[in-house]
Amino acid sequence: MSAVEKVPATMNAERLLVEAAQRDPSRFAELYENNFDRVYAFIARRVRDRDVAEDLTAEVFQQALANLQRFEWRGVPFAAWLLRMASNAIADRWQRSGRELPAEAAPEPTVDSGVERTAGLAKLVESLPDDQRAVMVGRFVDGRTVREIATELRRSEGAIKQLQFRALRTLRAQARSNRP
């Protein structure tokens, strides 16, 4: 089997696994096993506190299991859905911790937080068209090459580069318009 045939087969296998878990929640364990390391690493790189990363990872998978029936297959990896939840969980944790701080301990409003930027960027990426979002997640979250994404999405490498360019242009414009 060629590399081109393996990617759709892998995506199809993942889709079948998701559908099986939607019918029988006990099948979610395999999705958990397949995606735990990626979700944990994603969170751990952003929060840099092992206990918080573990808590947030557990929250993401609890939320995924609770909302699995609402998941719709759109041709992007299941991990993209989980990582979106992880981004939201990080942003929620940051907001909760910010509200819980006494006024004198709260950071200055002029201080720019990396977590806040990450959460804001995640929301902007979420607003992109599906194909542009898939490219951005693949390139910058999953760290895959243009060639790998092109194979997965069954597009040319030039098309993937164009989608990435358009997505970055859109994100830049949205980020500028959201500045105070």
Backbone as numpy.savetxt, mean C-alpha at the origin, in Angstrom:
# Nx Ny Nz CAx CAy CAz Cx Cy Cz
7.58 -22.90 -18.43 6.73 -21.72 -18.43 7.62 -20.48 -18.43
7.34 -19.53 -19.31 8.15 -18.31 -19.40 7.81 -17.36 -18.27
8.67 -16.35 -18.07 8.45 -15.36 -17.02 7.15 -14.60 -17.26
6.83 -14.36 -18.54 5.60 -13.64 -18.88 4.38 -14.46 -18.45
4.45 -15.78 -18.61 3.32 -16.63 -18.24 3.22 -16.80 -16.73
4.36 -16.74 -16.00 4.35 -16.94 -14.55 3.63 -15.81 -13.82
3.83 -14.56 -14.26 3.23 -13.43 -13.56 1.70 -13.51 -13.59
1.07 -13.67 -14.77 -0.39 -13.81 -14.76 -0.84 -15.04 -13.96
-0.07 -16.12 -14.03 -0.43 -17.32 -13.27 -0.37 -17.03 -11.78
0.64 -16.29 -11.34 0.76 -15.92 -9.93 -0.39 -15.02 -9.52
-0.71 -14.04 -10.36 -1.82 -13.14 -10.06 -3.13 -13.91 -10.01
-3.31 -14.85 -10.93 -4.52 -15.66 -10.95 -4.61 -16.52 -9.69
-3.48 -17.09 -9.29 -3.46 -17.92 -8.07 -3.82 -17.07 -6.86
-3.29 -15.84 -6.81 -3.61 -14.96 -5.69 -5.09 -14.60 -5.71
-5.62 -14.34 -6.88 -7.05 -14.01 -6.99 -7.90 -15.18 -6.49
-7.55 -16.38 -6.90 -8.30 -17.56 -6.45 -8.20 -17.73 -4.94
-7.04 -17.44 -4.38 -6.86 -17.54 -2.93 -7.73 -16.51 -2.20
-7.77 -15.29 -2.73 -8.61 -14.24 -2.13 -10.07 -14.66 -2.20
-10.50 -15.15 -3.34 -11.90 -15.57 -3.49 -12.23 -16.73 -2.54
-11.29 -17.65 -2.37 -11.51 -18.76 -1.44 -11.64 -18.25 -0.01
-10.80 -17.28 0.35 -10.86 -16.71 1.70 -12.15 -15.92 1.90
-12.66 -15.31 0.85 -13.93 -14.60 0.97 -15.07 -15.57 1.24
-14.99 -16.76 0.66 -16.02 -17.79 0.90 -15.83 -18.47 2.25
-14.57 -18.69 2.63 -14.25 -19.41 3.86 -13.12 -18.67 4.58
-13.44 -17.86 5.61 -12.42 -17.04 6.29 -11.24 -17.84 6.85
-11.40 -19.15 7.04 -10.27 -19.93 7.54 -9.14 -19.99 6.50
-9.45 -19.70 5.25 -8.43 -19.70 4.19 -7.60 -18.40 4.21
-7.98 -17.45 5.05 -7.24 -16.19 5.14 -5.82 -16.41 5.64
-5.60 -17.49 6.37 -4.27 -17.76 6.93 -3.19 -17.77 5.85
-3.49 -18.31 4.69 -2.50 -18.35 3.62 -2.21 -16.95 3.08
-3.23 -16.12 2.97 -3.00 -14.73 2.56 -2.14 -14.01 3.60
-2.41 -14.29 4.86 -1.62 -13.71 5.96 -0.15 -14.12 5.82
0.09 -15.42 5.66 1.45 -15.94 5.53 2.17 -15.34 4.32
1.47 -15.23 3.21 2.06 -14.71 1.97 2.42 -13.24 2.05
1.74 -12.49 2.90 1.89 -11.03 2.89 2.43 -10.44 4.19
2.57 -11.24 5.23 2.98 -10.70 6.52 4.31 -9.95 6.45
5.33 -10.58 5.87 6.67 -9.95 5.86 6.65 -8.60 5.16
5.94 -8.52 4.04 5.90 -7.27 3.27 5.20 -6.17 4.08
4.07 -6.50 4.69 3.32 -5.50 5.45 4.12 -5.06 6.68
4.70 -6.02 7.40 5.49 -5.68 8.58 6.68 -4.79 8.20
7.39 -5.15 7.13 8.54 -4.36 6.70 8.12 -2.94 6.30
7.00 -2.84 5.59 6.47 -1.55 5.18 6.23 -0.66 6.40
5.58 -1.23 7.40 5.25 -0.46 8.62 6.51 -0.17 9.42
7.36 -1.17 9.61 8.56 -1.00 10.43 9.49 0.07 9.88
9.57 0.19 8.54 10.42 1.23 7.95 9.88 2.63 8.25
8.60 2.72 8.54 7.99 4.03 8.73 7.84 4.43 10.19
7.63 3.49 11.07 7.42 3.86 12.48 8.66 3.68 13.34
9.56 2.81 12.93 10.85 2.60 13.59 10.75 2.21 15.07
9.63 1.70 15.50 9.45 1.19 16.86 8.85 -0.20 16.71
9.59 -1.20 17.15 9.19 -2.58 16.91 7.81 -2.91 17.48
7.53 -2.47 18.71 6.24 -2.76 19.34 5.10 -2.12 18.56
5.29 -0.88 18.15 4.26 -0.19 17.37 4.08 -0.87 16.02
5.18 -1.25 15.39 5.10 -1.93 14.09 4.33 -3.24 14.22
4.59 -3.99 15.28 3.88 -5.25 15.49 2.39 -5.00 15.72
2.08 -4.00 16.54 0.67 -3.67 16.80 -0.05 -3.25 15.53
0.58 -2.38 14.76 -0.04 -1.90 13.53 -0.21 -3.03 12.50
0.77 -3.91 12.43 0.66 -5.04 11.51 -0.53 -5.92 11.89
-0.67 -6.17 13.18 -1.81 -6.96 13.65 -3.13 -6.26 13.31
-3.16 -4.93 13.51 -4.37 -4.16 13.18 -4.72 -4.29 11.69
-3.70 -4.20 10.84 -3.93 -4.28 9.40 -4.56 -5.62 9.03
-4.01 -6.70 9.56 -4.54 -8.01 9.19 -5.92 -8.26 9.82
-6.17 -7.71 11.00 -7.51 -7.82 11.59 -8.51 -7.06 10.72
-8.12 -5.87 10.30 -8.99 -5.07 9.45 -9.20 -5.75 8.09
-8.15 -6.33 7.55 -8.27 -7.02 6.25 -9.24 -8.19 6.36
-9.12 -8.97 7.41 -10.03 -10.10 7.58 -11.47 -9.61 7.76
-11.64 -8.56 8.55 -12.98 -8.02 8.80 -13.61 -7.45 7.53
-12.79 -6.94 6.62 -13.31 -6.28 5.41 -13.09 -7.09 4.14
-12.68 -8.33 4.28 -12.35 -9.15 3.11 -13.52 -9.27 2.14
-14.72 -9.32 2.64 -15.89 -9.43 1.75 -16.03 -8.22 0.84
-15.52 -7.08 1.26 -15.64 -5.86 0.47 -14.50 -5.70 -0.54
-13.47 -6.53 -0.43 -12.34 -6.45 -1.36 -12.80 -6.83 -2.76
-12.42 -6.01 -3.74 -12.74 -6.28 -5.14 -11.43 -6.43 -5.91
-11.32 -7.52 -6.65 -10.12 -7.75 -7.45 -10.08 -6.75 -8.60
-8.97 -6.02 -8.73 -8.82 -5.03 -9.80 -7.55 -5.23 -10.58
-6.98 -6.41 -10.47 -5.79 -6.71 -11.24 -4.48 -6.25 -10.62
-4.52 -5.72 -9.42 -3.29 -5.35 -8.72 -3.12 -6.33 -7.56
-1.90 -6.52 -7.10 -1.68 -7.49 -6.03 -2.50 -7.18 -4.77
-2.89 -8.23 -4.09 -3.63 -8.13 -2.83 -2.83 -7.29 -1.83
-1.50 -7.40 -1.92 -0.64 -6.64 -1.00 -0.85 -5.14 -1.13
-1.22 -4.65 -2.30 -1.46 -3.22 -2.47 -2.61 -2.76 -1.57
-3.64 -3.60 -1.46 -4.78 -3.30 -0.59 -4.30 -3.28 0.87
-3.49 -4.26 1.24 -2.98 -4.34 2.60 -2.07 -3.15 2.92
-1.24 -2.75 1.96 -0.33 -1.64 2.20 -1.08 -0.32 2.29
-2.19 -0.20 1.57 -3.02 0.99 1.71 -3.59 1.05 3.13
-4.04 -0.11 3.63 -4.54 -0.16 5.01 -3.42 0.18 5.99
-2.22 -0.31 5.70 -1.08 -0.04 6.58 -0.78 1.46 6.60
-0.81 2.11 5.45 -0.59 3.56 5.40 -1.63 4.30 6.23
-2.88 3.89 6.08 -3.95 4.52 6.86 -3.79 4.26 8.35
-3.37 3.04 8.71 -3.17 2.71 10.13 -2.04 3.55 10.72
-0.98 3.75 9.95 0.13 4.59 10.41 -0.36 6.03 10.61
-1.10 6.53 9.63 -1.62 7.91 9.74 -2.56 8.04 10.92
-3.44 7.05 11.12 -4.36 7.09 12.25 -3.61 7.07 13.58
-2.59 6.22 13.67 -1.80 6.14 14.90 -1.11 7.46 15.17
-0.56 8.05 14.12 0.11 9.33 14.29 -0.87 10.40 14.77
-2.06 10.44 14.16 -3.05 11.43 14.56 -3.51 11.20 16.00
-3.75 9.94 16.37 -4.17 9.64 17.75 -3.08 10.05 18.73
-1.84 9.73 18.42 -0.76 10.06 19.34 -0.57 11.57 19.41
-0.81 12.27 18.32 -0.71 13.72 18.33 -1.79 14.36 19.19
-3.01 13.80 19.15 -4.11 14.34 19.96 -3.94 14.02 21.43
-3.25 12.93 21.73 -3.11 12.50 23.11 -2.00 13.25 23.84
-1.14 13.96 23.12 -0.06 14.69 23.75 -0.60 15.91 24.49
-0.08 16.21 25.67 -0.46 17.46 26.33 -0.01 18.64 25.47
-0.66 19.76 25.61 -0.40 20.92 24.74 1.06 21.31 24.75
1.70 21.29 25.94 3.09 21.71 25.99 4.04 20.70 25.33
3.60 19.45 25.17 4.45 18.43 24.55 4.19 18.30 23.05
3.14 18.96 22.56 2.80 18.84 21.14 3.89 19.49 20.30
4.22 18.90 19.16 5.23 19.50 18.30 4.75 20.83 17.74
5.71 21.67 17.42 5.39 22.95 16.79 4.67 22.70 15.47
3.64 23.50 15.15 2.92 23.28 13.91 3.78 23.44 12.66
4.89 24.16 12.77 5.74 24.37 11.61 6.66 23.18 11.33
6.79 22.27 12.30 7.64 21.11 12.10 6.93 20.13 11.18
7.61 19.73 10.12 7.01 18.83 9.15 7.31 17.40 9.57
6.30 16.59 9.69 6.46 15.22 10.12 6.57 14.28 8.92
7.55 13.37 8.96 7.70 12.38 7.90 6.48 11.48 7.80
5.91 11.14 8.95 4.72 10.29 8.94 3.55 11.02 8.30
3.41 12.30 8.62 2.32 13.08 8.05 2.48 13.18 6.53
3.70 13.41 6.08 3.96 13.48 4.64 3.66 12.14 3.98
4.07 11.06 4.63 3.82 9.72 4.08 2.33 9.46 3.98
1.59 9.80 5.03 0.14 9.57 5.02 -0.52 10.43 3.94
-0.08 11.68 3.82 -0.65 12.56 2.79 -0.33 12.05 1.40
0.88 11.58 1.21 1.27 11.04 -0.09 0.47 9.78 -0.41
0.27 8.93 0.61 -0.52 7.71 0.39 -1.93 8.06 -0.07
-2.50 9.11 0.49 -3.86 9.52 0.07 -3.85 10.06 -1.35
-2.79 10.78 -1.71 -2.69 11.29 -3.08 -2.53 10.13 -4.07
-1.69 9.16 -3.72 -1.49 7.99 -4.59 -2.80 7.25 -4.75
-3.57 7.14 -3.68 -4.85 6.43 -3.72 -5.82 7.09 -4.71
-5.67 8.39 -4.92 -6.58 9.10 -5.83 -6.20 8.94 -7.30
-5.04 8.34 -7.58 -4.61 8.15 -8.96 -5.48 7.11 -9.67
-5.54 7.17 -10.99 -6.21 6.10 -11.74 -5.55 4.76 -11.43
-6.31 3.67 -11.55 -5.84 2.34 -11.16 -4.49 1.97 -11.76
-4.31 2.21 -13.07 -3.06 1.78 -13.71 -1.87 2.60 -13.20
-2.06 3.90 -13.00 -0.98 4.73 -12.47 -0.66 4.34 -11.02
-1.69 4.08 -10.23 -1.50 3.67 -8.84 -0.74 2.34 -8.78
-1.10 1.39 -9.65 -0.42 0.09 -9.66 1.07 0.27 -9.97
1.39 1.16 -10.90 2.79 1.41 -11.24 3.51 2.05 -10.06
2.91 3.04 -9.43 3.56 3.72 -8.31 3.79 2.78 -7.14
2.81 1.98 -6.81 2.96 1.02 -5.72 4.04 0.00 -6.08
3.99 -0.49 -7.29 4.99 -1.46 -7.72 6.40 -0.91 -7.66
6.58 0.30 -8.15 7.92 0.89 -8.21 8.42 1.34 -6.84
7.59 2.07 -6.10 8.10 2.76 -4.92 7.72 2.11 -3.59
6.75 1.23 -3.59 6.42 0.49 -2.37 7.05 -0.89 -2.43
6.81 -1.58 -3.52 7.32 -2.95 -3.66 8.76 -2.98 -4.17
9.24 -1.87 -4.75 10.61 -1.80 -5.24 10.89 -2.66 -6.47
9.85 -2.84 -7.29 10.02 -3.66 -8.49 10.53 -2.81 -9.65
11.09 -3.49 -10.64 11.63 -2.81 -11.81 10.51 -2.50 -12.80
10.82 -1.61 -13.72 9.88 -1.28 -14.79 9.54 -2.54 -15.58
10.55 -3.34 -15.85 10.34 -4.58 -16.61 9.38 -5.52 -15.87
9.55 -5.69 -14.57 8.68 -6.58 -13.80 7.23 -6.10 -13.84
7.05 -4.80 -13.69 5.70 -4.24 -13.71 5.09 -4.37 -15.10
5.90 -4.12 -16.13 5.42 -4.24 -17.51 4.94 -5.66 -17.77
5.69 -6.63 -17.31 5.30 -8.02 -17.47 4.00 -8.31 -16.74
3.92 -7.86 -15.50 2.73 -8.11 -14.69 1.48 -7.48 -15.30
1.61 -6.25 -15.76 0.45 -5.52 -16.30 0.25 -5.76 -17.80
1.14 -6.56 -18.39 1.06 -6.87 -19.82 1.10 -5.61 -20.68
2.05 -4.77 -20.36 2.26 -3.54 -21.12 3.73 -3.44 -21.46
4.04 -2.52 -22.36 5.45 -2.32 -22.71 6.14 -1.53 -21.60
7.47 -1.64 -21.57 8.22 -0.87 -20.59 8.02 0.63 -20.81
7.92 1.05 -22.06 7.67 2.46 -22.36 6.34 2.93 -21.80
5.32 2.07 -21.88 4.01 2.43 -21.33 4.09 2.57 -19.81
4.84 1.71 -19.17 4.99 1.79 -17.71 5.72 3.07 -17.33
6.76 3.42 -18.07 7.49 4.66 -17.80 6.57 5.87 -17.99
5.74 5.83 -19.01 4.80 6.92 -19.26 3.78 7.03 -18.12
3.26 5.89 -17.67 2.31 5.89 -16.55 2.97 6.46 -15.29
4.22 6.07 -15.06 4.96 6.58 -13.90 5.15 8.09 -14.03
5.54 8.55 -15.21 5.74 9.98 -15.43 4.44 10.75 -15.16
3.32 10.26 -15.72 2.04 10.94 -15.52 1.64 10.94 -14.06
1.85 9.82 -13.39 1.50 9.74 -11.97 2.33 10.74 -11.15
3.62 10.79 -11.42 4.48 11.73 -10.68 4.09 13.18 -10.96
3.77 13.48 -12.22 3.34 14.83 -12.57 2.05 15.19 -11.83
1.10 14.25 -11.79 -0.17 14.48 -11.09 0.07 14.66 -9.60
0.91 13.81 -9.01 1.19 13.91 -7.58 1.86 15.23 -7.23
2.81 15.66 -8.08 3.46 16.96 -7.84 2.45 18.09 -7.85
1.57 18.08 -8.84 0.55 19.13 -8.97 -0.40 19.11 -7.77
-0.82 17.92 -7.36 -1.73 17.81 -6.21 -1.03 18.25 -4.92
0.23 17.88 -4.76 0.97 18.25 -3.57 1.12 19.78 -3.50
1.40 20.41 -4.64 1.53 21.88 -4.65 0.22 22.55 -4.31
-0.88 22.02 -4.82 -2.19 22.64 -4.56 -2.67 22.40 -3.14
-2.11 21.41 -2.44 -2.50 21.12 -1.06 -1.65 21.83 -0.04
-0.63 22.57 -0.48 0.23 23.30 0.47 -0.55 24.46 1.08
-0.28 24.72 2.37 -0.95 25.85 3.02 -0.48 27.18 2.51
